Amino acid sequence: MRLSLLRAARLNPAVKELRIHLCQTGEESKGVRDFINNGYTALKRENPKLPILVRECSGVQPRLWARYELGKEKSVSLTNVGAADVAKQIAELGK
């Protein structure tokens, strides 16, 4: 994964929590698993106080959730996306 994408992962303080749902074995979650293996550490380093929850469940469709102030949430599908696209989606929701 390109380092520039990981540096862009400093998120707006309005983001209160990230949740990543994925399947441990499903092909549609491969990019999400790759991101967790290669990009999670950098994301957490850039956002040390932000809770980042990774939820694995057999057969689930991969999805990213961002929770903001006052309980507002947004989500995007991560089905069949690559690790770089996962990083882009996180950066987009974190603006």
ROGULO-523590 format. One record per atom (N, C-alpha, C, O, CB): residue number from 0; residue in three letters; atom name; x negated, y negated, z negated. Coordinates in Angstrom, 2 decimals, decimal comma. Each point is the difference from the previous one (the first is absolute). Glycine has a CB too. Layout:
N
NUM_ALA_CA_X_Y_Z
...
END
This chain:
95
0_MET_N_-0,85_1,17_0,00
0_MET_CA_0,85_-1,17_0,00
0_MET_C_-0,90_-1,23_0,00
0_MET_O_-1,05_-0,02_-0,64
0_MET_CB_2,92_1,25_-0,59
1_ARG_N_-1,45_-2,24_1,94
1_ARG_CA_-0,81_-1,21_0,08
1_ARG_C_0,04_-0,76_-1,30
1_ARG_O_1,05_-0,15_-0,63
1_ARG_CB_-0,61_0,03_3,08
2_LEU_N_-1,60_-0,36_-2,84
2_LEU_CA_-0,13_-0,74_-1,25
2_LEU_C_0,85_-1,27_0,01
2_LEU_O_0,51_-0,40_-1,05
2_LEU_CB_-2,81_1,32_0,78
3_SER_N_2,45_-1,56_1,42
3_SER_CA_0,76_-1,24_0,06
3_SER_C_1,45_0,21_-0,42
3_SER_O_0,61_-0,89_-0,62
3_SER_CB_-2,11_0,10_2,45
4_LEU_N_2,07_1,95_-1,51
4_LEU_CA_1,37_0,27_-0,42
4_LEU_C_0,08_0,14_-1,51
4_LEU_O_0,98_-0,43_-0,61
4_LEU_CB_-0,54_1,56_2,79
5_LEU_N_-1,46_-0,54_-2,77
5_LEU_CA_0,02_0,18_-1,45
5_LEU_C_-0,19_-1,31_-0,72
5_LEU_O_0,60_-0,21_-1,06
5_LEU_CB_-1,48_2,51_1,36
6_ARG_N_0,07_-3,18_0,22
6_ARG_CA_-0,18_-1,31_-0,62
6_ARG_C_1,27_-0,83_0,08
6_ARG_O_0,24_-0,85_-0,86
6_ARG_CB_-2,65_0,93_1,44
7_ALA_N_3,23_0,15_0,43
7_ALA_CA_1,25_-0,73_0,15
7_ALA_C_1,05_0,48_-1,00
7_ALA_O_1,12_-0,52_-0,02
7_ALA_CB_-1,64_0,18_2,45
8_ALA_N_0,17_1,32_-3,25
8_ALA_CA_0,98_0,61_-0,88
8_ALA_C_0,19_-0,75_-1,32
8_ALA_O_0,71_0,50_-0,87
8_ALA_CB_-1,30_1,66_1,89
9_ARG_N_0,00_-3,33_-1,19
9_ARG_CA_0,29_-0,79_-1,20
9_ARG_C_1,41_-0,53_0,15
9_ARG_O_0,29_-0,78_0,90
9_ARG_CB_-2,74_0,14_-1,26
10_LEU_N_3,32_1,05_-0,54
10_LEU_CA_1,42_-0,28_0,15
10_LEU_C_0,43_-1,22_-0,81
10_LEU_O_-0,63_-0,36_-0,99
10_LEU_CB_1,01_2,78_1,39
11_ASN_N_0,69_-3,02_0,05
11_ASN_CA_0,60_-1,15_-0,66
11_ASN_C_0,41_0,40_-1,42
11_ASN_O_0,52_1,10_-0,20
11_ASN_CB_0,30_-2,03_2,43
12_PRO_N_-1,03_0,08_-3,22
12_PRO_CA_0,40_0,31_-1,37
12_PRO_C_1,51_0,23_-0,17
12_PRO_O_0,43_0,54_-1,02
12_PRO_CB_-2,37_-1,88_0,27
13_ALA_N_2,73_0,93_1,72
13_ALA_CA_1,44_0,24_-0,07
13_ALA_C_0,33_1,49_0,10
13_ALA_O_1,07_0,43_-0,42
13_ALA_CB_-0,68_-2,68_1,44
14_VAL_N_-1,31_3,04_-0,46
14_VAL_CA_0,19_1,45_0,07
14_VAL_C_-0,26_0,57_-1,40
14_VAL_O_-1,09_-0,18_-0,55
14_VAL_CB_0,41_0,28_3,02
15_LYS_N_1,66_0,57_-3,02
15_LYS_CA_-0,10_0,53_-1,36
15_LYS_C_-0,31_1,48_-0,05
15_LYS_O_-0,48_0,51_-1,01
15_LYS_CB_2,08_-2,25_0,32
16_GLU_N_-1,34_2,46_1,81
16_GLU_CA_-0,25_1,44_0,01
16_GLU_C_0,03_0,51_1,44
16_GLU_O_0,80_-0,48_0,81
16_GLU_CB_0,21_0,73_-3,13
17_LEU_N_-1,87_0,71_2,63
17_LEU_CA_0,05_0,73_1,27
17_LEU_C_0,30_1,45_-0,30
17_LEU_O_-0,55_0,57_-0,95
17_LEU_CB_-1,08_-2,17_2,06
18_ARG_N_2,50_2,21_-0,30
18_ARG_CA_0,25_1,43_-0,10
18_ARG_C_-0,19_0,62_1,38
18_ARG_O_0,53_-0,50_0,99
18_ARG_CB_1,09_0,17_-2,92
19_ILE_N_-2,36_1,40_1,97
19_ILE_CA_-0,25_0,71_1,24
19_ILE_C_0,56_1,41_-0,17
19_ILE_O_-0,44_0,74_-0,88
19_ILE_CB_-1,64_-2,13_1,42
20_HIS_N_3,03_1,76_0,31
20_HIS_CA_0,58_1,35_-0,03
20_HIS_C_-0,57_0,76_1,19
20_HIS_O_-0,05_-0,53_1,11
20_HIS_CB_2,19_-0,28_-2,25
21_LEU_N_-2,56_2,05_0,91
21_LEU_CA_-0,54_0,81_1,08
21_LEU_C_0,17_1,48_-0,30
21_LEU_O_0,25_0,41_-1,13
21_LEU_CB_-1,88_-2,21_1,65
22_CYS_N_1,49_2,60_0,52
22_CYS_CA_0,01_1,45_-0,10
22_CYS_C_-1,45_0,49_-0,07
22_CYS_O_-0,86_-0,51_0,72
22_CYS_CB_3,09_0,68_0,55
23_GLN_N_-2,49_0,81_-2,13
23_GLN_CA_-1,37_0,49_-0,16
23_GLN_C_-0,51_0,74_1,24
23_GLN_O_-1,21_0,04_0,23
23_GLN_CB_1,64_0,14_-2,68
24_THR_N_0,46_0,40_3,23
24_THR_CA_-0,43_0,85_1,11
24_THR_C_0,58_-0,39_1,36
24_THR_O_-0,53_0,42_1,02
24_THR_CB_0,32_1,37_-2,68
25_GLY_N_1,26_-2,57_1,70
25_GLY_CA_0,67_-0,33_1,26
25_GLY_C_-0,86_-0,82_0,95
25_GLY_O_-0,73_-0,89_-0,43
25_GLY_CB_2,86_0,98_-0,80
26_GLU_N_-2,04_0,23_2,51
26_GLU_CA_-0,76_-0,71_1,02
26_GLU_C_0,39_-1,48_0,08
26_GLU_O_-0,84_-0,85_0,31
26_GLU_CB_0,64_2,99_0,98
27_GLU_N_1,48_-2,46_-1,56
27_GLU_CA_0,45_-1,40_0,07
27_GLU_C_-0,63_-0,86_-1,09
27_GLU_O_0,06_-1,23_0,09
27_GLU_CB_2,09_2,03_0,89
28_SER_N_-2,75_-0,19_-2,01
28_SER_CA_-0,65_-0,75_-1,09
28_SER_C_-1,52_-0,01_0,12
28_SER_O_-0,67_-0,52_-0,90
28_SER_CB_2,59_1,12_-0,55
29_LYS_N_-2,49_-0,06_2,52
29_LYS_CA_-1,45_0,11_0,12
29_LYS_C_-0,71_-1,34_-0,13
29_LYS_O_-1,00_-0,10_-0,71
29_LYS_CB_1,36_2,07_2,16
30_GLY_N_0,13_-3,00_-0,79
30_GLY_CA_-0,62_-1,32_-0,07
30_GLY_C_0,05_-0,58_-1,41
30_GLY_O_-0,94_-0,68_-0,42
30_GLY_CB_1,57_0,32_2,79
31_VAL_N_0,44_0,62_-3,08
31_VAL_CA_0,13_-0,49_-1,37
31_VAL_C_-1,01_0,73_-0,89
31_VAL_O_-0,65_-0,63_-0,84
31_VAL_CB_3,12_0,12_1,19
32_ARG_N_-2,60_1,83_-0,18
32_ARG_CA_-1,00_0,75_-0,78
32_ARG_C_-1,40_-0,51_0,30
32_ARG_O_-0,82_-0,14_-0,91
32_ARG_CB_2,31_2,15_0,92
33_ASP_N_-1,77_-2,29_1,27
33_ASP_CA_-1,32_-0,54_0,37
33_ASP_C_-0,24_-1,35_-0,68
33_ASP_O_-1,09_-0,27_-0,48
33_ASP_CB_1,22_1,47_2,69
34_PHE_N_0,92_-2,05_-2,24
34_PHE_CA_-0,16_-1,30_-0,66
34_PHE_C_-0,27_0,18_-1,48
34_PHE_O_-0,86_-0,68_-0,56
34_PHE_CB_2,38_-0,36_2,25
35_ILE_N_-0,79_1,94_-2,35
35_ILE_CA_-0,20_0,23_-1,43
35_ILE_C_-1,44_0,46_-0,25
35_ILE_O_-0,64_-0,46_-0,94
35_ILE_CB_3,09_1,05_0,65
36_ASN_N_-2,94_0,31_1,13
36_ASN_CA_-1,37_0,53_-0,17
36_ASN_C_-1,07_-1,03_0,29
36_ASN_O_-1,06_0,02_-0,64
36_ASN_CB_1,93_2,20_1,25
37_ASN_N_-0,65_-3,12_0,33
37_ASN_CA_-1,04_-0,92_0,45
37_ASN_C_0,21_-1,46_-0,35
37_ASN_O_-0,97_-0,77_-0,01
37_ASN_CB_0,62_2,34_1,81
38_GLY_N_1,58_-1,98_-2,09
38_GLY_CA_0,26_-1,42_-0,21
38_GLY_C_0,56_-0,38_-1,36
38_GLY_O_0,01_-1,17_-0,35
38_GLY_CB_0,35_1,10_2,74
39_TYR_N_0,11_1,05_-3,15
39_TYR_CA_0,63_-0,31_-1,28
39_TYR_C_-0,98_-0,69_-0,95
39_TYR_O_0,37_-0,98_-0,66
39_TYR_CB_1,14_2,95_0,96
40_THR_N_-2,73_-1,49_-0,36
40_THR_CA_-0,98_-0,58_-0,93
40_THR_C_-0,23_-1,48_0,28
40_THR_O_-0,03_-0,81_-0,92
40_THR_CB_-1,07_3,05_0,72
41_ALA_N_0,94_-2,58_1,46
41_ALA_CA_-0,21_-1,41_0,36
41_ALA_C_1,23_-0,83_-0,30
41_ALA_O_-0,11_-1,14_-0,46
41_ALA_CB_-1,49_1,85_2,24
42_LEU_N_2,79_-0,16_-1,52
42_LEU_CA_1,24_-0,72_-0,30
42_LEU_C_0,11_-0,26_-1,50
42_LEU_O_0,37_-1,10_-0,41
42_LEU_CB_0,75_2,17_2,40
43_LYS_N_-1,43_-0,08_-2,80
43_LYS_CA_0,08_-0,16_-1,45
43_LYS_C_-1,07_-0,97_-0,49
43_LYS_O_0,25_-0,77_-0,93
43_LYS_CB_0,68_3,10_0,72
44_ARG_N_-2,11_-2,30_0,81
44_ARG_CA_-1,07_-0,92_-0,38
44_ARG_C_0,41_-1,45_0,27
44_ARG_O_-0,33_-0,89_-0,78
44_ARG_CB_-1,38_2,69_1,27
45_GLU_N_2,41_-2,03_0,61
45_GLU_CA_0,45_-1,35_0,35
45_GLU_C_1,20_-0,46_-0,83
45_GLU_O_0,24_-1,20_-0,13
45_GLU_CB_-1,09_1,60_2,44
46_ASN_N_1,59_0,55_-2,85
46_ASN_CA_1,22_-0,30_-0,76
46_ASN_C_0,00_0,81_-1,30
46_ASN_O_0,86_0,86_-0,19
46_ASN_CB_0,42_-1,36_2,33
47_PRO_N_-2,22_0,23_-3,04
47_PRO_CA_-0,18_0,87_-1,17
47_PRO_C_1,18_0,04_-0,96
47_PRO_O_0,18_1,01_-0,69
47_PRO_CB_-2,57_-1,48_0,90
48_LYS_N_3,19_-0,56_-0,29
48_LYS_CA_1,12_-0,02_-0,95
48_LYS_C_1,32_0,45_0,62
48_LYS_O_0,99_0,15_-0,71
48_LYS_CB_-2,15_-1,99_-0,46
49_LEU_N_1,17_2,07_2,46
49_LEU_CA_1,22_0,39_0,70
49_LEU_C_0,24_1,50_-0,17
49_LEU_O_-0,87_0,80_0,34
49_LEU_CB_0,54_-2,67_1,32
50_PRO_N_1,50_2,25_-2,17
50_PRO_CA_0,33_1,44_-0,04
50_PRO_C_0,21_0,53_1,42
50_PRO_O_0,82_-0,53_0,75
50_PRO_CB_0,23_0,25_-3,05
51_ILE_N_-1,79_1,32_2,64
51_ILE_CA_0,14_0,65_1,30
51_ILE_C_0,36_1,45_-0,29
51_ILE_O_-0,84_0,77_-0,48
51_ILE_CB_-0,83_-2,34_1,65
52_LEU_N_2,90_1,94_-0,87
52_LEU_CA_0,50_1,33_-0,29
52_LEU_C_-0,01_0,84_1,26
52_LEU_O_0,54_-0,41_1,03
52_LEU_CB_0,90_-0,49_-2,89
53_VAL_N_-2,05_2,06_1,79
53_VAL_CA_-0,03_0,93_1,11
53_VAL_C_0,85_1,20_-0,39
53_VAL_O_-0,30_0,69_-0,97
53_VAL_CB_-2,03_-1,45_1,73
54_ARG_N_3,41_0,99_-0,02
54_ARG_CA_0,94_1,06_-0,30
54_ARG_C_-0,02_1,03_1,12
54_ARG_O_0,30_-0,31_1,15
54_ARG_CB_1,14_-1,28_-2,48
55_GLU_N_-1,80_2,82_0,99
55_GLU_CA_-0,03_1,08_0,96
55_GLU_C_1,17_0,94_-0,24
55_GLU_O_0,30_0,35_-1,14
55_GLU_CB_-2,81_-0,52_1,31
56_CYS_N_3,17_0,55_0,91
56_CYS_CA_1,12_0,93_-0,11
56_CYS_C_0,09_0,78_1,31
56_CYS_O_-0,07_-0,59_1,08
56_CYS_CB_1,32_-0,95_-2,70
57_SER_N_-1,10_2,82_1,52
57_SER_CA_0,07_0,85_1,18
57_SER_C_1,19_-0,39_0,88
57_SER_O_1,13_-0,09_-0,47
57_SER_CB_-2,22_1,96_-0,83
58_GLY_N_0,81_-2,10_2,57
58_GLY_CA_1,05_-0,28_0,97
58_GLY_C_0,49_-1,43_0,07
58_GLY_O_0,87_-0,30_0,82
58_GLY_CB_-0,24_2,58_-1,16
59_VAL_N_-1,14_-3,17_-0,49
59_VAL_CA_0,47_-1,39_0,00
59_VAL_C_-0,59_-0,76_1,19
59_VAL_O_-1,13_0,27_0,41
59_VAL_CB_1,36_-0,21_-2,93
60_GLN_N_0,52_-1,00_3,05
60_GLN_CA_-0,50_-0,87_1,06
60_GLN_C_-0,86_-1,09_-0,64
60_GLN_O_0,41_-0,59_-0,99
60_GLN_CB_1,62_1,06_2,45
61_PRO_N_-3,21_-0,74_-0,92
61_PRO_CA_-0,87_-1,01_-0,61
61_PRO_C_0,59_-1,40_0,09
61_PRO_O_0,56_-0,40_1,02
61_PRO_CB_-2,52_1,83_-0,45
62_ARG_N_1,83_-2,16_-1,66
62_ARG_CA_0,60_-1,34_-0,08
62_ARG_C_-0,79_-0,84_-0,98
62_ARG_O_-0,54_0,52_-0,98
62_ARG_CB_2,83_0,40_1,54
63_LEU_N_-2,36_-2,21_-0,29
63_LEU_CA_-0,67_-0,97_-0,87
63_LEU_C_1,05_-0,94_-0,56
63_LEU_O_0,83_-0,54_0,73
63_LEU_CB_-2,98_0,70_0,60
64_TRP_N_2,10_-0,35_-2,65
64_TRP_CA_0,91_-0,92_-0,69
64_TRP_C_-0,82_-1,08_-0,68
64_TRP_O_-1,04_0,29_-0,60
64_TRP_CB_2,75_1,54_0,25
65_ALA_N_-1,25_-3,05_0,43
65_ALA_CA_-0,61_-1,11_-0,75
65_ALA_C_1,09_-0,62_-0,86
65_ALA_O_1,08_-0,34_0,50
65_ALA_CB_-2,82_-0,10_1,33
66_ARG_N_1,45_0,28_-3,12
66_ARG_CA_0,95_-0,64_-0,91
66_ARG_C_-0,53_-1,39_-0,33
66_ARG_O_-1,19_-0,16_-0,29
66_ARG_CB_1,94_2,40_-0,68
67_TYR_N_0,12_-3,22_1,03
67_TYR_CA_-0,35_-1,39_-0,25
67_TYR_C_0,69_-0,48_-1,27
67_TYR_O_0,65_0,78_-0,71
67_TYR_CB_-0,94_-1,18_3,19
68_GLU_N_0,14_-0,87_-2,76
68_GLU_CA_0,66_-0,59_-1,16
68_GLU_C_1,51_0,18_0,08
68_GLU_O_0,57_0,11_1,08
68_GLU_CB_-2,43_-1,79_-1,27
69_LEU_N_2,48_1,72_-0,97
69_LEU_CA_1,44_0,14_-0,14
69_LEU_C_0,53_1,31_0,59
69_LEU_O_1,18_0,08_0,36
69_LEU_CB_-1,01_-2,55_-0,29
70_GLY_N_-1,02_3,47_0,03
70_GLY_CA_0,42_1,32_0,45
70_GLY_C_0,25_0,15_1,49
70_GLY_O_0,49_1,04_0,43
70_GLY_CB_0,47_-0,83_-2,63
71_LYS_N_-1,27_-1,22_2,99
71_LYS_CA_0,20_0,08_1,44
71_LYS_C_-1,00_1,00_0,59
71_LYS_O_-1,17_0,02_-0,39
71_LYS_CB_2,01_-2,42_0,47
72_GLU_N_-0,38_3,24_0,85
72_GLU_CA_-0,86_1,00_0,62
72_GLU_C_0,11_-0,03_1,52
72_GLU_O_1,04_-0,35_0,56
72_GLU_CB_-0,80_1,77_-2,59
73_LYS_N_-1,34_-1,06_2,67
73_LYS_CA_-0,04_0,20_1,45
73_LYS_C_-0,69_1,33_0,24
73_LYS_O_-0,87_0,40_-0,77
73_LYS_CB_0,82_-2,92_1,28
74_SER_N_0,45_3,19_0,55
74_SER_CA_-0,67_1,25_0,33
74_SER_C_-0,17_0,13_1,51
74_SER_O_0,74_-0,60_0,78
74_SER_CB_0,21_1,67_-2,84
75_VAL_N_-1,93_-0,27_2,45
75_VAL_CA_-0,25_0,30_1,41
75_VAL_C_-0,31_1,48_0,12
75_VAL_O_-0,56_0,61_-0,91
75_VAL_CB_-0,30_-2,96_1,35
76_SER_N_1,23_2,91_0,68
76_SER_CA_-0,30_1,40_0,28
76_SER_C_-1,47_0,12_0,40
76_SER_O_-0,54_-0,86_0,70
76_SER_CB_2,94_1,29_0,02
77_LEU_N_-3,03_0,64_-1,16
77_LEU_CA_-1,38_0,29_0,37
77_LEU_C_-0,09_1,31_0,78
77_LEU_O_-1,07_0,62_0,06
77_LEU_CB_0,28_-1,86_-2,09
78_THR_N_1,90_1,66_2,62
78_THR_CA_0,04_1,26_0,73
78_THR_C_-0,91_-0,06_1,23
78_THR_O_0,14_-0,88_0,85
78_THR_CB_2,21_1,26_-1,66
79_ASN_N_-3,28_0,56_0,87
79_ASN_CA_-0,91_0,17_1,14
79_ASN_C_-0,86_-1,23_0,29
79_ASN_O_-0,35_-0,23_1,16
79_ASN_CB_1,99_1,81_-0,23
80_VAL_N_-2,00_-2,36_-1,93
80_VAL_CA_-0,91_-1,13_0,21
80_VAL_C_-1,39_0,39_-0,46
80_VAL_O_-0,16_0,89_-0,84
80_VAL_CB_2,05_-2,55_0,55
81_GLY_N_-2,91_1,01_0,84
81_GLY_CA_-1,37_0,25_-0,40
81_GLY_C_-0,36_-0,76_-1,27
81_GLY_O_0,75_-0,86_-0,47
81_GLY_CB_-1,34_1,23_2,87
82_ALA_N_-0,57_-0,05_-2,94
82_ALA_CA_-0,46_-0,63_-1,24
82_ALA_C_-0,15_-1,51_0,16
82_ALA_O_0,34_-0,75_-0,92
82_ALA_CB_-1,53_2,87_0,31
83_ALA_N_0,70_-2,57_1,75
83_ALA_CA_-0,15_-1,44_0,23
83_ALA_C_1,36_-0,69_0,02
83_ALA_O_0,13_-1,13_-0,47
83_ALA_CB_-2,23_1,56_1,77
84_ASP_N_3,11_0,24_-0,75
84_ASP_CA_1,35_-0,57_0,02
84_ASP_C_0,61_-0,06_-1,40
84_ASP_O_0,76_-0,91_-0,30
84_ASP_CB_-0,46_1,78_2,62
85_VAL_N_-0,64_0,09_-3,17
85_VAL_CA_0,45_-0,04_-1,39
85_VAL_C_-0,57_-1,25_-0,66
85_VAL_O_0,71_-0,73_-0,69
85_VAL_CB_-0,57_3,27_0,57
86_ALA_N_-1,44_-2,79_0,32
86_ALA_CA_-0,64_-1,19_-0,57
86_ALA_C_0,66_-1,28_0,51
86_ALA_O_0,20_-0,95_-0,75
86_ALA_CB_-2,37_2,21_0,57
87_LYS_N_2,50_-1,28_1,47
87_LYS_CA_0,67_-1,18_0,58
87_LYS_C_1,38_-0,22_-0,64
87_LYS_O_0,37_-1,14_-0,29
87_LYS_CB_-1,60_1,54_2,45
88_GLN_N_1,97_0,68_-2,36
88_GLN_CA_1,33_-0,13_-0,61
88_GLN_C_-0,11_-0,50_-1,45
88_GLN_O_0,81_-0,82_-0,44
88_GLN_CB_0,03_2,68_1,92
89_ILE_N_-1,83_-1,37_-2,20
89_ILE_CA_-0,21_-0,49_-1,37
89_ILE_C_-0,32_-1,48_0,01
89_ILE_O_0,57_-0,76_-0,78
89_ILE_CB_-1,38_3,03_0,06
90_ALA_N_-0,08_-2,69_1,60
90_ALA_CA_-0,35_-1,41_0,10
90_ALA_C_1,21_-0,84_0,39
90_ALA_O_0,18_-1,11_-0,52
90_ALA_CB_-2,51_1,75_1,16
91_GLU_N_3,17_-0,13_0,25
91_GLU_CA_1,19_-0,73_0,45
91_GLU_C_1,00_-0,18_-1,15
91_GLU_O_0,54_-1,09_-0,19
91_GLU_CB_-0,86_2,01_2,51
92_LEU_N_0,57_0,15_-3,07
92_LEU_CA_0,93_-0,11_-1,13
92_LEU_C_-0,59_-0,81_-1,13
92_LEU_O_0,74_-0,52_-0,84
92_LEU_CB_0,23_2,71_1,47
93_GLY_N_-2,28_-2,30_-0,67
93_GLY_CA_-0,67_-0,71_-1,08
93_GLY_C_-0,24_-1,47_0,26
93_GLY_O_-0,68_-0,65_-0,79
93_GLY_CB_-0,36_2,75_0,26
94_LYS_N_1,59_-2,64_1,61
94_LYS_CA_-0,18_-1,42_0,30
94_LYS_C_0,82_-0,87_-0,92
94_LYS_O_-0,04_-1,23_0,12
94_LYS_CB_-0,40_1,81_2,23
END
